[in-house]
Amino acid sequence: MDETHNNRDSLAKGAKDIAKEAKRQAAKNVGKAVDRATDEYSTHRSYNRFQNEEEDENNYNANAQHANDEEGASSDDTEGHDDEDEIYEGEYQGVPAHNEGKLRDGQVALGQPVSDSLKSHKELESERQTDEEELAQQYELIMQECGHGRFQWQLFFVLGLALMSDGVEVFVVGFVLPSAETDMCVKNSGAGWLGSVVYLGMMFGAFFWGGLSDKLGRKQCLLISMSVNGFFAFLSSFVQGYSMFLVCRMVSGFGIGGAVPIVFSYFAEVLAREKRGEHLSWLCMFWMIGGIYASAMAWAIIPHYGWSFSMGSAYQFHSWRVFVVVCALPCVSAVVALTFMPESPRFLLENGKHDEAWMVLKHIHDTNMRARGEPERVFTVNRIKVPKQLDELVEMQNESANPVLKVLYKIKAELRGIWLTFMKCFDYPVKDNTIKLAIVWFTLSFG
């Protein structure tokens, strides 16, 4: 009995030694196979040479597992190491450890996608453009599921009020020009500036705010530009000097120029394709409503000279200044109403904010379904395509640098981004449409 027991112990010890040796040999063979596979994948992408090594690896694993089952000591396999030499658990499966997984420059891991850091900027731009095309197709289907209803009409009147306030500020100049010339003793040579300075501000404002809205968001930039418009329009009614009045009206025009393009972009991004042209045309109606409002207020207020007051000879507040204050009220109302509206979901998706965009789209869907009397309908969209985000590196000073320099670097980067966005309008495939629309808008504004 003792001899039989000793033979069994010797057999078990030999099986355990075989298992350990099998592990070592398997790790070496798998490591060699991975290195060869990586080199072969980068050239001919052929894996036939490594079938023998894989078969040997499977045989070693089978022998090791059989020996451990006889001994009843499975802890070495499950823990991934033994007492004599420690083996990383992933190494037994052919996966390098974290500290051993560093690749040489230009080398790509087997079966792994190429890192963005190894791609050129042109390749990343091409991938992003492809993602944007897929997003455009999917977004149309999502907007069709959300439907057209109460939410779009709410946003229609809010943005219409914003467009109306801009129209009012443009028409204000024509009505206050005669009274302002008399009140401020303006010479005939300088009177023309009051009529043109607003449009000068609108030109620069449209370029600046339109590009910035692609960085900060439609709602955010619209709120800021309209606040600038309303504040300086209100301030212009109290200044006494003609030069300061011109500055206030020019900055007000700077805000007007930002609101006009953003309003149409914002509204178009929550409309399905079949509704877009019709409702954008209706939105233009509010510009003329602003002209009617300005005309009515001018007729009702300016001729009433008794509404004025003065504080000595230095400060005069005549009825035309009351008219300027009243014309700033639609802008204030639009800012208040706009704070209750969400950001454009299309903008959020373009900037990689998937969860926020999904919540806005669900809000649009639920609002429209409740208005239809179908609150039980569920928003079925689970995942939306998000375009690849390109890192925009900005050279910044170290933490001990002057904070003013950091702000200047940030402003410089934002202005450069706005310019690059503007130049994309003259690249294929939107170049022809850009030129045609520019001609249409120029002739329309000129007329």
C-alpha positions in Angstrom: 0.0 0.0 0.0 2.8 2.4 0.8 4.5 1.7 -2.5 1.3 2.3 -4.4 0.7 5.6 -2.5 4.3 6.7 -3.3 3.8 5.9 -7.0 0.6 8.0 -7.0 2.4 10.9 -5.4 5.2 10.7 -7.8 2.8 10.6 -10.7 0.9 13.6 -9.4 4.2 15.6 -8.9 5.3 14.7 -12.4 2.0 15.8 -13.9 2.2 19.1 -12.0 5.8 19.7 -13.3 4.5 18.9 -16.8 1.8 21.5 -16.4 4.2 24.2 -15.3 6.5 23.5 -18.2 3.5 23.6 -20.6 2.6 27.0 -19.3 6.1 28.4 -19.9 6.3 26.9 -23.4 2.8 28.1 -24.3 3.6 31.7 -23.1 6.8 31.7 -25.2 5.1 30.2 -28.3 2.1 32.6 -28.1 4.4 35.6 -27.7 6.4 34.6 -30.7 3.2 34.0 -32.6 1.8 37.5 -31.8 5.1 39.1 -32.9 5.1 37.2 -36.2 1.4 37.9 -36.7 1.9 41.6 -36.2 4.7 41.7 -38.8 2.7 39.6 -41.2 -0.4 41.7 -40.7 1.5 44.9 -41.6 2.7 43.3 -44.9 0.6 40.4 -46.4 -2.0 39.9 -43.6 -1.7 36.1 -43.8 -2.2 34.0 -40.8 -1.5 30.5 -42.3 2.0 30.4 -41.0 0.8 30.5 -37.4 -1.7 27.6 -37.4 0.9 25.1 -36.2 1.8 27.4 -33.3 -1.8 27.8 -32.3 -2.3 24.0 -32.5 0.7 23.5 -30.2 -0.7 26.0 -27.8 -4.0 24.3 -27.6 -2.3 20.9 -27.0 -0.2 22.4 -24.2 -3.3 24.0 -22.6 -5.2 20.7 -22.8 -2.3 18.7 -21.1 -2.0 21.3 -18.4 -5.7 21.3 -17.7 -5.8 17.4 -17.6 -2.9 17.3 -15.1 -4.5 19.9 -12.8 -7.8 18.0 -12.8 -6.1 14.9 -11.6 -4.3 16.7 -8.9 -7.3 18.8 -7.9 -5.2 21.9 -7.8 -6.9 24.4 -10.1 -5.8 27.5 -8.2 -2.7 27.9 -10.4 -4.8 28.2 -13.6 -7.5 30.4 -12.1 -5.1 32.8 -10.5 -2.8 33.0 -13.4 0.5 32.5 -11.5 2.4 29.9 -9.5 4.8 30.0 -6.7 8.0 29.8 -8.7 7.5 32.3 -11.5 4.6 34.7 -11.7 2.7 34.8 -15.0 0.3 37.6 -15.9 -3.2 36.1 -16.5 -3.5 37.8 -19.9 -0.1 36.6 -20.9 -1.3 33.0 -20.8 -3.9 34.1 -23.4 -1.5 35.9 -25.6 -2.4 39.5 -24.4 0.6 41.6 -23.2 0.5 43.2 -19.8 -0.2 46.9 -19.4 3.5 47.7 -18.8 4.6 45.5 -21.7 2.1 46.7 -24.3 4.0 49.7 -25.6 4.4 49.6 -29.4 7.1 51.0 -31.5 6.5 54.2 -33.5 4.3 53.4 -36.5 3.5 49.9 -35.2 -0.2 48.9 -34.9 -1.5 46.2 -32.5 -3.0 43.1 -34.1 -6.7 43.4 -34.6 -6.9 47.0 -33.2 -8.1 50.1 -35.1 -5.5 52.7 -36.1 -5.2 55.4 -33.5 -6.3 58.9 -34.4 -2.8 60.1 -33.4 -1.4 58.1 -36.3 -3.8 59.6 -38.9 -3.3 62.8 -40.8 -5.5 65.8 -40.4 -6.9 65.2 -43.9 -7.9 61.6 -43.0 -9.6 62.8 -39.8 -11.5 65.5 -41.7 -12.7 62.9 -44.3 -13.9 60.6 -41.5 -15.8 63.5 -39.8 -17.4 64.5 -43.1 -18.6 60.9 -43.6 -20.0 60.9 -40.1 -21.8 64.2 -40.7 -23.4 62.8 -43.8 -24.7 59.7 -41.9 -25.9 62.0 -39.1 -27.8 64.2 -41.6 -29.7 61.1 -42.9 -30.4 59.8 -39.5 -31.4 63.2 -38.2 -34.1 63.6 -40.8 -35.7 60.3 -39.7 -35.5 61.4 -36.1 -37.3 64.7 -36.8 -40.0 62.8 -38.7 -40.5 60.7 -35.6 -40.6 63.7 -33.4 -43.3 65.2 -35.7 -44.3 68.8 -36.2 -46.4 70.4 -33.6 -46.5 72.4 -30.4 -42.8 72.7 -29.8 -42.1 74.0 -33.3 -44.8 76.6 -33.0 -43.5 77.7 -29.7 -40.1 78.2 -31.1 -41.6 79.8 -34.2 -43.1 82.7 -32.1 -40.0 83.1 -29.9 -37.6 83.3 -32.8 -40.2 85.5 -34.6 -40.2 87.9 -31.7 -36.4 88.0 -31.9 -36.5 88.7 -35.7 -39.1 91.3 -35.2 -37.0 93.1 -32.6 -34.1 93.3 -35.1 -36.4 94.7 -37.7 -37.6 97.3 -35.3 -34.0 98.5 -34.6 -33.2 98.8 -38.3 -36.3 100.9 -38.9 -35.7 103.1 -35.9 -32.9 105.0 -37.5 -35.1 106.4 -40.3 -37.7 107.7 -37.9 -35.3 109.3 -35.3 -32.9 110.8 -37.9 -34.7 114.2 -38.4 -35.4 114.7 -34.7 -31.9 113.6 -33.7 -30.3 116.0 -36.2 -32.2 118.9 -34.7 -31.8 118.0 -31.1 -28.0 117.3 -31.3 -27.3 120.1 -33.8 -25.8 117.7 -36.3 -24.2 119.1 -39.4 -25.4 117.9 -42.8 -22.0 116.3 -43.5 -22.3 114.0 -40.5 -26.0 113.2 -40.7 -25.4 110.4 -43.2 -23.4 108.4 -40.7 -26.4 107.7 -38.6 -28.2 106.0 -41.5 -25.2 103.8 -42.4 -23.5 103.0 -39.1 -26.2 100.5 -38.1 -25.6 98.5 -41.3 -21.8 98.7 -40.8 -22.3 97.0 -37.4 -24.6 94.4 -38.9 -22.0 93.4 -41.5 -19.3 92.7 -38.9 -21.9 91.2 -36.5 -23.2 88.7 -39.0 -19.6 87.5 -39.7 -18.6 87.2 -36.0 -21.8 85.8 -34.4 -22.5 83.4 -37.2 -19.2 81.7 -36.9 -19.2 81.8 -33.1 -22.6 80.1 -33.0 -20.9 77.0 -34.4 -18.6 77.0 -31.4 -20.8 78.1 -28.5 -24.3 77.1 -29.7 -27.3 78.7 -31.4 -29.2 79.6 -28.3 -26.2 80.9 -26.4 -25.0 83.2 -29.2 -28.5 84.4 -29.9 -29.0 85.4 -26.3 -25.7 87.3 -26.2 -26.2 89.1 -29.5 -29.7 90.1 -28.6 -28.7 91.3 -25.2 -26.0 93.4 -26.8 -28.6 94.8 -29.2 -31.1 95.6 -26.5 -28.7 97.1 -24.0 -27.0 99.5 -26.4 -30.3 100.4 -28.1 -31.7 101.3 -24.6 -28.5 103.2 -23.7 -28.6 105.2 -27.0 -31.8 106.9 -25.9 -30.0 108.6 -22.9 -26.7 109.7 -24.4 -26.5 113.4 -25.3 -23.6 113.6 -27.7 -23.9 112.7 -31.3 -20.7 110.7 -31.4 -21.7 108.5 -28.5 -25.1 108.1 -30.0 -23.4 106.8 -33.2 -21.3 104.4 -31.2 -24.3 103.0 -29.3 -26.2 102.5 -32.6 -23.2 100.8 -34.2 -22.8 98.3 -31.4 -26.5 97.7 -31.4 -26.2 96.9 -35.1 -23.4 94.5 -34.3 -25.9 92.6 -32.2 -28.6 92.8 -34.8 -26.2 91.3 -37.4 -25.7 88.2 -35.2 -29.3 87.6 -34.5 -30.5 87.5 -38.1 -28.5 84.5 -39.4 -28.7 82.5 -36.1 -32.5 82.7 -36.0 -32.9 80.9 -39.3 -30.2 78.3 -38.5 -31.7 77.6 -35.1 -35.3 77.1 -36.5 -34.2 75.1 -39.5 -32.5 72.5 -37.2 -35.7 71.5 -35.5 -37.8 71.2 -38.7 -38.2 68.2 -41.0 -37.2 68.7 -44.6 -40.8 68.8 -45.9 -41.7 71.6 -43.5 -38.5 73.6 -43.6 -39.0 75.9 -46.6 -42.6 76.7 -45.8 -42.0 77.7 -42.1 -38.8 79.6 -42.7 -40.7 81.7 -45.2 -43.3 82.4 -42.6 -40.6 83.4 -40.2 -39.5 86.2 -42.5 -42.9 87.7 -42.0 -41.8 88.9 -38.5 -39.3 91.3 -40.0 -42.1 93.2 -41.7 -44.1 93.0 -38.5 -41.2 94.8 -36.8 -41.3 97.5 -39.5 -45.1 98.0 -38.8 -44.5 98.2 -35.1 -41.8 100.8 -35.5 -43.9 102.9 -37.8 -46.9 102.7 -35.5 -44.8 103.7 -32.4 -43.2 106.5 -34.3 -46.6 107.9 -35.4 -47.9 107.6 -31.8 -45.0 108.9 -29.8 -42.7 111.3 -31.7 -45.2 114.1 -32.6 -46.1 114.4 -28.9 -43.5 116.9 -27.8 -45.1 117.2 -24.4 -43.7 113.8 -23.4 -40.2 115.3 -23.1 -38.4 116.6 -20.0 -35.2 118.3 -19.4 -32.6 118.7 -16.5 -31.3 122.1 -17.1 -29.6 122.8 -20.5 -27.2 119.8 -20.2 -29.7 117.0 -20.4 -32.6 116.9 -22.8 -34.9 113.8 -23.1 -37.4 114.5 -25.9 -40.2 112.3 -27.3 -38.0 110.6 -29.9 -35.9 109.2 -27.1 -39.0 107.7 -25.6 -39.7 106.1 -29.0 -36.2 104.5 -28.9 -36.9 103.0 -25.5 -40.2 101.6 -26.6 -38.6 100.0 -29.6 -36.1 98.2 -27.4 -38.9 96.4 -25.5 -39.4 93.6 -28.1 -35.8 92.7 -27.8 -36.0 92.4 -24.1 -39.1 90.2 -24.4 -37.4 88.0 -26.9 -34.4 87.4 -24.6 -36.7 86.5 -21.7 -38.7 84.0 -23.9 -35.6 82.5 -25.4 -34.2 81.5 -22.0 -37.0 78.9 -21.7 -36.1 77.2 -25.0 -33.6 74.4 -25.3 -30.4 74.4 -27.4 -30.5 73.1 -31.0 -30.1 69.3 -30.9 -28.3 69.3 -34.2 -25.6 71.6 -32.8 -25.2 69.3 -29.7 -24.8 66.2 -31.9 -22.2 68.0 -34.1 -20.2 68.8 -31.0 -20.3 65.3 -29.5 -22.9 66.0 -26.8 -25.0 62.9 -27.4 -26.9 62.6 -24.1 -27.9 66.3 -24.1 -29.1 66.1 -27.7 -31.1 63.0 -27.0 -32.9 64.7 -24.0 -33.8 67.7 -26.2 -35.1 65.4 -29.0 -37.1 63.4 -26.5 -38.5 66.7 -25.1 -39.6 67.7 -28.6 -41.2 64.3 -29.2 -43.1 64.2 -25.9 -44.3 67.8 -26.3 -45.7 67.2 -29.7 -47.3 63.8 -28.8 -49.0 65.3 -25.7 -50.4 68.1 -27.9 -51.8 65.4 -30.3 -53.4 63.5 -27.5 -51.0 60.6 -27.7 -48.9 60.8 -24.6 -48.4 57.0 -24.5 -46.2 57.1 -27.6 -42.5 56.3 -26.7 -39.5 57.9 -28.2 -37.8 54.9 -29.9 -34.4 56.4 -30.7 -31.7 54.9 -28.5 -28.4 55.8 -30.2 -27.6 58.7 -32.6 -24.6 59.0 -34.8 -22.0 61.5 -33.4 -19.4 62.8 -35.8 -15.7 62.4 -34.9 -14.5 65.2 -32.8 -11.2 66.8 -33.9 -8.9 68.1 -31.2 -8.1 71.8 -31.6 -4.9 72.4 -29.8 -4.1 75.9 -28.6 -0.7 77.0 -27.6 -1.1 78.4 -24.1 1.4 79.8 -21.7 2.3 77.9 -18.5 0.2 78.3 -15.4 2.4 81.1 -14.0 2.0 83.2 -17.2 -0.1 86.4 -17.3 -3.8 85.6 -17.3 -4.3 88.4 -19.9 -2.1 86.5 -22.3 -4.2 83.3 -21.9 -7.3 85.3 -22.7 -5.6 86.8 -25.8 -4.5 83.3 -26.9 -8.1 82.0 -26.4 -9.6 84.9 -28.4 -7.1 84.4 -31.2 -8.0 80.7 -31.4 -11.7 81.5 -31.5 -11.3 84.1 -34.2 -9.1 81.7 -36.3 -11.8 79.0 -35.9 -14.5 81.5 -37.1 -12.3 82.4 -40.2 -11.8 78.7 -41.0 -15.5 78.0 -40.7 -16.2 81.0 -43.1 -13.7 79.7 -45.6 -15.4 76.3 -45.7 -18.3 78.0 -47.4 -16.1 78.5 -50.5 -15.0 74.8 -50.7 -16.6 72.0 -52.6 -19.4 71.0 -52.5 -21.1 74.2 -51.1 -19.1 76.8 -53.1 -21.7 77.2 -55.9 -24.6 77.5 -53.4 -22.6 80.1 -51.4 -22.0 82.3 -54.3 -25.6 82.1 -55.6 -27.1 82.8 -52.1 -24.7 85.7 -51.6 -25.9 87.3 -54.9 -29.5 86.8 -53.9 -29.1 88.3 -50.5 -27.1 91.2 -51.8 -29.7 92.1 -54.4 -32.5 91.6 -51.9 -30.9 93.9 -49.3 -30.0 96.4 -52.0 -33.6 96.5 -53.1 
